[in-house]
Amino acid sequence: MSVDKVTLIQAISWLRSARADPAATRARIEAALDAGIHDRQVGGILHATACRVALDYADASRAVDEAAQAVALDDPILPTELRAEIRALYSAALSYAGRLDEAREVLEVAERQLGGQDDGLLDIQRGALLYRVGELDRARQALDRALDRIPASAIVDRARALNNRGVVNLYLGALDDAQEDFDSGERFYRSAGLHMAAADLAHNRGMVYARMGNLPRALRAFDAAEAELVELAGPIDQQIIARAEVLVMAGLAEDVLETVPGAVARLDAAGMGAPAAEGRLYLAMARRFLNEDGAGEAAEHALQEFTRSGRLGWAAIARDELVQAHWDLTRISPADVEQAHHASEELDVHGMQDFATRSWLRTALGACILGDRMRALAALDRIRRRDGSFAVRLAAIEANARYQQLRGNRRAARRSLLAGLQLLELHRALFGATELRVQASTWGAGLAEVDIELSWNSGPARLLQACERWRAAASRPRAPQAHAPELDRLLAAYRATHGVSALLLRERDGPAASERARSAERGLNSWLRANSSAVAATEPATIDIGEVRARLNGGALVELVEFAGSLRAIVVDQRRMTVVDLGSASALGRAAFQLSTTLRLLTSTLGTRGEGQLALSARLGLERLAAAIAGPLTRPLLHARHIVVSPTGSLHAVPWSMMFGGGRVVTVTPSVAAWLRAFSATSGEGVTCIAGPGLAGADSETRTVARLHRGSTLLTGSEASVEACMAALNGCRLAHLATHAHFRSANPLFSNLMLSDGPATAYDLEQLEHAPDIMVLSGCSTGLVAARAGGDLLGLSTVLLAGGTSSLVVASLPLPDELTAPIMVALHQRLIAGDEIGQATRTASMRDLESPTGLTTASALLCMGNGQAQLRSKLKHEPGGNHQRIASGDVAERATAVEGSDS
């Protein structure tokens, strides 16, 4: 049929099937309109269809124009349901553009004109509009009414109503109902061949999974829906905004800052004011989460947009976000708590249950700080019995624990705490990705605070158990990961864009090469979050003090714990447990940071005139910090032959080996539970020595170390590839790696050891079935970890401990080149002689404390995990023995010219 002879029947069929193939429909409509349509009725339907297509392609500006023309061509002769559909489309287009008052007026006029004879089509749009303005209960009533009125045969209209009702149920916390609506709606859309609409709906279902706490399943749903939309040539900017809400709630704020600004800009350009405003709100949340500047300004901008467009429910969320952006517990005032109270009430009025529950919890916390017990109890009572999403249930449990604590019912408070911890463990068990398991600790941060507070003055045993219940998720044993070819491909793509040769390409190709590198990183991150094998749920950690004492073998354990700005040390030795006050946690954290900064400056000035003054400053800093930490512990540690320290995140990088006198060995562990597990690690066989590229002296160092161990495997040059090294490391007893090490504080699991074909990241190390029993990482800053919200730590060391490594020798600072090799050789000689790994590390690193170089080396090297591990029980050592394989090549020499020489 030629386009200039389009019949009414043909035009209606195009409107009904537009979402089956929007691209083809757009081409037909544009051709027909260009040819000129003389029939008023046909023209109105074609413009309505063009509006429908424009909405599918997220072009609100054009959708409004097309719908306005369709309404202008309205003809009373047309069927009532068709006239209703045109007006509903017009209202939807205005709604997406953020013009809610006009959208509401269109519906009111249509209702008067059509006299309610619209088969529920106007109710569908009325429900969507009520959702946008934050009247969720009325929105659900309108959509219930629409589904009652829409005939069973009108499956497309029913699917649209089910999708809208599913979104409303989602925000009301009726998750089972939301999932049922989305499932039914997708079936209807699929049966009608409307796959773009079905993909939109499938993406919405991912939001349900996220609120249920199953983030990996949510991410898989998002990925699949977005891939389908891309295949159908549809836009995904609105999906990016919807995903951002989930990412912010999961603590993955960096992803939001990377993806959302572009989506917001594109939506703004297309006149899609409503989703663009939501995007700005999530950007504000992400900036606040990361403590970045501009969170308050972004929240204020979003609040103004929502208020101007009449979106009162979303304005309530933005207003609450603005309160949070300026929330400072150290200087909180009654006016701040009053503001928070009003924000909480407003969120409840609009049915925003997830946001309201967290807001009431924050209001109660502020009231507690100000001593307003009655307001705090009232706020907690509002939410302590709530049910719904995972976040709401966990917040309700925390609210009940705080409520019972305020009322003096400590036993009931503890019961709530344990219930919350069990729920958190079930939630964490869904996550195979270490990053997500660690981030899940954020959800329990409030419960952990209550647990510590209840135990703060209840004796050392109870305080230690409270600490251990919440600590070190990253170093817990991981579930075995099934081999996944797709993961191999993604890791290879990452190495190809981040290796030594890629550095040259970045210099040549500039932004294009950098974008390839970021794309490879995003792809790897996305796959791991969504597809890593889940772990088995575990019971809350309980420490057997008898086992601790047996493992200490004459030593002492010191676990640091922080609460309300104060730091305490729990000390366990063979005879007693004690708690010692160490003073201000922030003051000690500042002193530790200043010392670390001084030591780093010293390493960069070794051999220059400035080294003497910096060395003096470092010694003074060491003395002051040792006096502040070790001084109060002198008596409890008087008889300890060696010391195990489990520090807080801000004190993890302290030079612990230099803190305690008397020549005692000091080892560090993320938690007592991780330290105990280190004694039960399965023993491996053999020695592996690896030299990475671009590091002066690495080849010589590893060859010398390899000659000390009979039957060792040596990988250098081009044969020190990631695949070859991982194969050699898997299941060995001892591994020595002399490589460049790069620590990524923003994304610690991309911290890596550089090998001949690219970086071996923490993700690569996680693929080992059994990490080496003892690992010596002779590289810069290999012991650094990032502290995450909730008190957890994440870095190469925590990944290796979770993978089965018993003992680690790492560096918290850059290592001086001229002393690294002799120290490492001395360390291995002491191991061969039968020394425990902790003692061997101390003996090798503390040979020259008087020189600036020796001072930095002694401060840098650290033994983590089981400091009592030995080699002689497993290996027979004969210096000068033959190696299983010695590989060489010129990769190291070539790389040196690219990166230069550092530690």
Disulfide bonds with the S-S distance in Angstrom:
none
